[in-house]
Amino acid sequence: MVRRAGDFPVVLGGDCSILLGPMLALRRDGRFGLAYVDAHTDFREPANSPYVGSAAGEDLALVTGRGDGYLVDIDGLKPYVRDEDVVQLGARDEDDLRDFVETGIRMRTSAHIIADGTDATLAAAAEVLVRPDLDGFWLHIDADILDPSVLGAVDTPTPGGLDRRQLTDLVRGLLTLPGAAGLEITIFDPDLDPTGTQAALLTDILVDILR
């Protein structure tokens, strides 16, 4: 409804499982891509894990059609996003990325982004997200993309992340690509931020990105 009114949705959520809602909604409107900016792949599924059952660690697998039908095939719309229409940006663990082999999902680790710069990353992302067969793309941002030295009030802080400027430049660049349909930001844990200083920082970053 927000998009149909001509507005740009910004979704603030608890954990990464909120991705299911926007991707299902976009799937009902057409074929959309996904920029998945996250320190983790969130690609746990029956084929690669002996345990599944926490959608927050499985959401990228779920929206690409891997998992129980009651989640991945609502209204017969599986998959909500195709593998070849996804780019994962910022994962830290090379072992996790092995699960993407032969899926068609493109990826650039946090180390790649830091070493090569945001321009190279944006060029790689555009190859996936800006194509005539797509109606646009959604942007997922997990706050743990930031290095814990910048923001640590997240569920699983993982060293080797982006700094404030790198994240701002990356997301601003993604939003300038044709077809950006909205964004979500997840995983910030206020219980780990009793003074509210990290919440203020994350808010300032979001304002910088969207202004």
HELIX and SHEET records of a PDB file:
HELIX    1   1 CYS A   16  LEU A   19  5                                   4    
HELIX    2   2 LEU A   20  ASP A   29  1                                  10    
HELIX    3   3 ALA A   55  GLY A   57  5                                   3    
HELIX    4   4 ASP A   59  VAL A   63  1                                   5    
HELIX    5   5 GLY A   69  VAL A   72  1                                   4    
HELIX    6   6 ILE A   74  GLY A   76  5                                   3    
HELIX    7   7 ASP A   83  ASP A   85  5                                   3    
HELIX    8   8 GLU A   94  LEU A   97  1                                   4    
HELIX    9   9 ARG A   98  PHE A  100  5                                   3    
HELIX   10  10 SER A  110  ASP A  116  1                                   7    
HELIX   11  11 THR A  118  LEU A  129  1                                  12    
HELIX   12  12 ALA A  143  ILE A  145  5                                   3    
HELIX   13  13 ARG A  164  THR A  176  1                                  13    
HELIX   14  14 PRO A  190  LEU A  192  5                                   3    
HELIX   15  15 THR A  197  LEU A  210  1                                  14    
SHEET    1   A 6 VAL A  10  LEU A  12  0                                        
SHEET    2   A 6 ALA A 180  THR A 186  1                                        
SHEET    3   A 6 PHE A 137  ASP A 142  1                                        
SHEET    4   A 6 GLY A  33  VAL A  37  1                                        
SHEET    5   A 6 VAL A  86  LEU A  89  1                                        
SHEET    6   A 6 ARG A 106  ARG A 108  1                                        
END                                                                             
